[in-house]
Protein backbone atom coordinates (compact mmCIF):
# COMPACT_ATOMS: atom_id res chain seq x y z
CA UNK A 1 0.00 0.00 0.00
CA UNK A 2 2.84 2.41 0.81
CA UNK A 3 4.48 1.76 -2.54
CA UNK A 4 1.17 2.39 -4.29
CA UNK A 5 0.78 5.75 -2.48
CA UNK A 6 4.30 6.76 -3.53
CA UNK A 7 3.70 5.83 -7.14
CA UNK A 8 0.41 7.76 -7.19
CA UNK A 9 2.12 10.79 -5.64
CA UNK A 10 5.00 10.53 -8.08
CA UNK A 11 2.69 10.33 -11.08
CA UNK A 12 0.69 13.33 -9.89
CA UNK A 13 3.87 15.26 -9.24
CA UNK A 14 5.32 14.33 -12.63
CA UNK A 15 2.13 15.44 -14.36
CA UNK A 16 2.11 18.81 -12.64
CA UNK A 17 5.80 19.43 -13.26
CA UNK A 18 5.55 18.32 -16.87
CA UNK A 19 2.59 20.64 -17.39
CA UNK A 20 4.46 23.58 -15.87
CA UNK A 21 7.85 22.97 -17.48
CA UNK A 22 9.00 25.69 -19.85
CA UNK A 23 10.87 23.25 -22.06
CA UNK A 24 10.94 19.51 -22.57
CA UNK A 25 14.42 19.17 -21.04
CA UNK A 26 13.27 20.31 -17.58
CA UNK A 27 13.27 16.95 -15.79
CA UNK A 28 14.77 17.69 -12.37
CA UNK A 29 12.20 18.03 -9.61
CA UNK A 30 13.27 19.55 -6.28
CA UNK A 31 11.26 18.13 -3.38
CA UNK A 32 11.53 19.54 0.12
CA UNK A 33 11.21 17.23 3.10
CA UNK A 34 11.42 17.79 6.83
CA UNK A 35 14.05 15.72 8.59
CA UNK A 36 17.12 13.77 7.59
CA UNK A 37 15.73 10.26 7.02
CA UNK A 38 15.56 9.90 3.24
CA UNK A 39 15.02 6.12 2.99
CA UNK A 40 11.49 6.53 1.64
CA UNK A 41 12.54 9.25 -0.77
CA UNK A 42 15.52 7.21 -1.95
CA UNK A 43 12.99 4.55 -2.99
CA UNK A 44 10.81 7.15 -4.75
CA UNK A 45 13.89 8.61 -6.44
CA UNK A 46 14.78 5.22 -7.95
CA UNK A 47 11.20 4.78 -9.23
CA UNK A 48 11.27 8.28 -10.72
CA UNK A 49 14.55 7.61 -12.51
CA UNK A 50 12.90 4.65 -14.26
CA UNK A 51 10.27 7.13 -15.52
CA UNK A 52 12.95 9.53 -16.80
CA UNK A 53 12.63 12.00 -13.91
CA UNK A 54 15.42 13.21 -11.69
CA UNK A 55 14.50 14.03 -8.08
CA UNK A 56 16.60 16.30 -5.94
CA UNK A 57 15.72 15.87 -2.26
CA UNK A 58 16.13 19.05 -0.20
CA UNK A 59 16.19 18.46 3.56
CA UNK A 60 14.86 21.00 6.06
CA UNK A 61 15.09 20.95 9.84
CA UNK A 62 11.60 22.21 10.63
CA UNK A 63 8.03 22.39 9.32
CA UNK A 64 8.15 26.07 8.27
CA UNK A 65 11.02 26.19 5.79
CA UNK A 66 9.67 23.70 3.19
CA UNK A 67 6.44 25.66 2.67
CA UNK A 68 8.31 28.96 2.55
CA UNK A 69 10.77 27.52 0.02
CA UNK A 70 7.87 26.25 -2.08
CA UNK A 71 6.10 29.62 -1.98
CA UNK A 72 9.39 31.31 -2.91
CA UNK A 73 10.01 29.00 -5.87
CA UNK A 74 13.17 27.45 -4.40
CA UNK A 75 11.66 23.95 -4.64
CA UNK A 76 8.99 22.43 -6.90
CA UNK A 77 7.09 20.47 -4.26
CA UNK A 78 7.28 19.32 -0.67
CA UNK A 79 6.04 16.32 1.23
CA UNK A 80 6.06 16.28 5.00
CA UNK A 81 2.79 17.54 6.44
CA UNK A 82 -0.80 16.73 7.18
CA UNK A 83 -3.45 18.51 5.13
CA UNK A 84 -4.76 20.27 8.24
CA UNK A 85 -1.29 21.67 8.99
CA UNK A 86 -0.88 22.69 5.33
CA UNK A 87 -4.22 24.49 5.22
CA UNK A 88 -3.60 26.29 8.53
CA UNK A 89 -0.06 27.28 7.43
CA UNK A 90 -1.09 28.77 4.09
CA UNK A 91 -4.07 30.61 5.65
CA UNK A 92 -1.90 32.03 8.44
CA UNK A 93 0.70 33.28 5.96
CA UNK A 94 -1.68 34.10 3.09
CA UNK A 95 0.06 31.75 0.64
CA UNK A 96 -1.40 30.45 -2.59
CA UNK A 97 -0.23 26.84 -2.48
CA UNK A 98 -2.25 23.78 -3.46
CA UNK A 99 -2.01 20.11 -2.52
CA UNK A 100 -1.46 17.86 -5.54
CA UNK A 101 -1.37 14.45 -3.92
CA UNK A 102 -0.77 12.53 -0.75
CA UNK A 103 2.06 10.46 0.60
CA UNK A 104 2.34 8.68 3.93
CA UNK A 105 1.80 9.93 7.43
CA UNK A 106 4.05 8.45 10.04
CA UNK A 107 2.00 6.29 12.37
CA UNK A 108 1.31 7.49 15.87
CA UNK A 109 0.88 5.20 18.82
CA UNK A 110 0.41 5.12 22.55
CA UNK A 111 3.62 4.01 24.25
CA UNK A 112 4.38 3.19 27.86
CA UNK A 113 7.03 1.42 29.88
CA UNK A 114 4.56 0.95 32.76
CA UNK A 115 1.29 -0.16 31.16
CA UNK A 116 0.49 -2.94 28.70
CA UNK A 117 -2.85 -1.54 27.54
CA UNK A 118 -4.68 1.80 27.52
CA UNK A 119 -7.16 0.14 29.91
CA UNK A 120 -4.32 -0.17 32.46
CA UNK A 121 -3.69 3.59 32.57
CA UNK A 122 -4.86 4.78 36.01
CA UNK A 123 -6.88 7.83 36.92
CA UNK A 124 -4.77 10.98 37.03
CA UNK A 125 -1.92 9.56 34.90
CA UNK A 126 0.11 11.99 32.83
CA UNK A 127 0.11 11.61 29.04
CA UNK A 128 2.37 13.70 26.82
CA UNK A 129 1.13 14.83 23.41
CA UNK A 130 2.87 16.89 20.70
CA UNK A 131 2.59 20.66 21.06
CA UNK A 132 2.17 21.32 17.32
CA UNK A 133 -1.55 21.65 16.53
CA UNK A 134 -2.06 18.96 13.88
CA UNK A 135 0.03 16.33 15.63
CA UNK A 136 -1.67 17.21 18.90
CA UNK A 137 -4.95 16.71 17.08
CA UNK A 138 -3.82 13.30 15.86
CA UNK A 139 -2.78 12.39 19.42
CA UNK A 140 -6.12 13.49 20.85
CA UNK A 141 -7.97 11.44 18.22
CA UNK A 142 -5.78 8.46 19.13
CA UNK A 143 -6.56 8.88 22.82
CA UNK A 144 -10.25 9.13 21.99
CA UNK A 145 -10.11 5.95 19.89
CA UNK A 146 -8.45 4.20 22.85
CA UNK A 147 -11.41 5.21 25.02
CA UNK A 148 -9.34 7.49 27.26
CA UNK A 149 -11.19 10.73 26.52
CA UNK A 150 -13.92 12.21 24.35
CA UNK A 151 -13.51 15.17 22.01
CA UNK A 152 -16.02 17.90 21.26
CA UNK A 153 -18.40 17.40 18.34
CA UNK A 154 -17.02 18.72 15.05
CA UNK A 155 -13.35 18.46 16.06
CA UNK A 156 -11.41 19.38 12.91
CA UNK A 157 -8.09 17.70 13.68
CA UNK A 158 -6.26 20.86 14.75
CA UNK A 159 -5.64 20.22 18.37
CA UNK A 160 -5.77 22.26 21.47
CA UNK A 161 -6.51 20.84 24.86
CA UNK A 162 -9.80 22.78 24.70
CA UNK A 163 -10.99 20.14 22.20
CA UNK A 164 -11.41 17.66 25.07
CA UNK A 165 -15.08 17.29 26.01
CA UNK A 166 -14.77 14.53 28.60
CA UNK A 167 -11.77 13.21 30.51
CA UNK A 168 -13.29 10.52 32.76
CA UNK A 169 -9.93 9.33 34.11
CA UNK A 170 -8.88 12.91 34.84
CA UNK A 171 -5.71 12.36 32.84
CA UNK A 172 -3.09 15.11 32.91
CA UNK A 173 -2.45 15.86 29.22
CA UNK A 174 0.84 17.74 28.76
CA UNK A 175 2.77 19.02 25.75
Secondary structure, 3 states (H helix, E strand, C coil): CHHHHHHHHHHHHHHHHHHHCCCCCCCEEEEEEECCCCHHHHHHHHHHHHCCCEEEEEEECCCCHHHHHHHCCCCCEECCCCHHHHHHHHHHCCCCCCCCCCCCCCCCCCCCCCCCCHHHCCCCCEEECCCCHHHHHHHHHHHHHCCCCEECCCCCCCCCHHHEEECCCCCEEEC
